């Protein structure tokens, strides 16, 4: 594996601020696409212009909303608006405007770093604790428990230290695989990318979606001795290896499937989800590469991938997958340094609509 263009580029705060201003200006030219009523919202001249409001929201920190307003507008030449005015104006914005700003901002940078020509993206999730509201039923689940949380799924650039996308779900964590499938299908990140993910994303359905969308991937899976994973029933050596397998997924139980010579077939019950099987398509061939390497004297790591063996050898995967751990640090920075743990409203509908978005570009190296 060659190491082309892997040097991290650093940007000054002034450069980022100027570029962000330009992106916000271009985004609010189509403000009607991002507000509740495109005909009347943000059409009249007010103290809180769309740009002022957006920059204020992006700069929110750990203080109360009155304190944030006082601090932000005291240092500007704009009259200090009331808390009510800020609350009413922010209710007019849809969260998609922040995602649009993020995409435009990152797309405007033409010298982002890559590894061997690929962006190394990591998918993971993290729980966000919310203020407890006794009458709030939108974030509760289970018969005996109420969980005041959301689960944030993000796609993180491990080399350039930015977030390319996100999705917010309830805290059961059952939607992590679907969140990544959703991000892959919408493809709001660089085409030449490799997505990495931990064992919680081990899924035939996810692998199939990656292959169907020409998406490169590296997913960590349960090791060869597992009883309920992708490697179950495969005859694999207890040593390091690099092999390619083809498994045929099916939702029918023919005699051939039941006999299952050479462990070719994987039966998909009706309780499981596989999007490429239906009443017309009963069989689906899925080919992928399995690499296993030693990380300690008596411990191995096992990955599944669709990377070409001529481009990435077995020994390359240890360093490739190691890059994924940068996302763990990014979540800590996002929560504690950027301030995503702090909220400035009491309605959970507002959390999910506007203020749970990660402040993507603030994690860029400066």
Buried (B, 14 or more C-beta within 10 A) or exposed (E): BEEEBEEEEEBEEEEBEEBBEEBBEEBBEEBBEBBEEEEEBBEEEEBBBBBBBBBBBBEBEEBEBEEBBBEBBEEEEEEBBEBEBBBEBBBBBBBEBBBBBBBBBBEEBEEBBBBBEBBBBBBBBBEBEBEEBEEBEEBEEEEEEEBBBBBBBBBBBBBBBBBBBBBBBBBEBEBBBBBBBBBBEEEBBBEEBBBBBBEBBBBBBBBBBBBEEEBBBBBBBBBBEBEEBBBEEBEBEEEBBBEEBEBBBBBEEEEEBEEEEEEBBBBBEEEBEBEBBEEEEEBBEBEBBBBBBEEEEEEBBBBBBBBEBEEBEBEBBBEBBEBBBBBEEBBEBBBEEBBBEBBBBEBBEBBBBBBBBBBBBBBBEB
